Amino acid sequence: MTRLTEYLLPTEKQAPADAEAISHKLMVRAGLIRQMGAGMWTWLPAGWRVHQRVVAIVREEIDAIGGREMLMPVLQPAEPWRKTGRLAIDELFKLKDRKGSELVLAMTHEEAVTFHAAQTIDSYRDLPLILYHFQVKERDEPRPRAGVLRTREFVMKDSYSFDRDQAGLEERYALHVGAYDRIMGRTGLRFYKVESDVGMMGGLGAHEYMAPCPAGEDEVVLGDDYAANVEVARVSPEVEQTAEGGYRRGEEALVVEPAIEIGNIFKLGTRYSEPLGATYLDEHGNELPIWMGSYGIGPARVVAAAVEQFADEHGISWPAALAPFAVHLVAVGRPGTPERDAAEVVYETLLAGGIDVLYDDREAGPGEKFADAELLGCPVRLTVGRRSLESGEIEVQMRRGRKQAPGLPLGGDSAELLRALDELCQSAP
């Protein structure tokens, strides 16, 4: 049961003074997140519901390609990181325990998962394998900014593939490309899959999943059949920079667009298995290094990108798959009035019908309630007030475009109401 009188949704009229990104402003104003320190954010109940909707989509698609979910620790011994040469990374949090043992707070989990692979994978019969988890990452970010877009602590899904050879890695990589394409499609985001450099991860190749929006801190270079981040485009033999600072590919002028990186996938090869001793015996008894891939996606970044792409001047407008609630029910009228009693009946009907509903039963004016509903951005808003009693219909507004929809029956057959509402929710973008 989700009544606003019993819920934590601290909406604000003003955005934080330091907020620049639309997602930073609106997620704070809508009561989804609150800041505890530089780059440290708390997800409040409605915000966490959105975050976990992304997690559920990602989990379903990674499970569908054979991923096995696990959980690895954030706090790790420093030695594996020393062996891979990544202990010196500036953004890696390093510390010592009371005994003086060197530890790190993981910003990604290649070292940990390869450590376990070295212990548990013995034979070619153990391969291929896909392992994944959702886990907190820590990053000593020099300039935390833009709300949950660039933080010092965040949750990431990282999956890892293990294969006998490069051909197997290419197969697992292709499976993840398909899964990521489906994830992006289900979230409703506009996105590009672009070529990227391997950076600190190392390996043989990489792609990034980018969501275009003005708040994006990265830039992508786009053409009819070309997409790459700026770093790759600058060194590509097929792309030339123009005197005006633009890019061309043959006769085609390429477009540069800001975007948010929401996912990345890497062909690691033997970059981690060799220094950490992750090997297997083939059918002839030969000891060979395991070929690996790494695949990350940030639920918080998906959430922020959705806010950036679909918000309007009134607030957030969630894609239906990510909304904290499918329906926002607003009661207009004081407790004990016929209109409030009617709203209570509608609420109970929706709950009994399995509808994911937020019920604004506060003793606040209609203007405040409608403003909060538009700020929060659930796909469908239902209003029950005196006019509903007079017309026999529940008022309906679709959040995307703020379009009025035909009213729903009030006080009649509950099955008819639920059926009509289900059709409305299915039609929401």
Buried (B, 14 or more C-beta within 10 A) or exposed (E): EBBBEEBEBEBEEEBBEEBEBBBBBBBBBBBBBBBEEEBEBEBBEBBBBBBBBBBEBBBEBBBEBEBEEEEBEBEBBBBBBBBBEBBEBEEBBBEEEEEEEBBBBBBBBBBBBBBBBBEEBEEBEBBBBBBBBBBEBBBBBEEBBBBBBBBBBBBBBBBBBBBBBBEBBBEBBEBBBEBBBBBBEBBBBEBBBBBBEBEEBBBBBBBBBBBBBEBBEBBBBBBEEBBBBBBBBEEBEEBBEEEEEEBBBEEEEBEBBBBBBBBBBBBBBBBBBBBBBBBBBEEEEEEBBBBBBBBBBBBBBBBBBBBBBBBBEBBBBBBBBBBBBBBBBBBBBEEEBEBBBBBBBBBEBBBEBEBBBBBBBBEEEBEEBBBBBBBBBBBBBBBBBEEBBEEEBBBBBBBBEEEEBEBBBBBEEBEEBBEBBBEBBEEBB
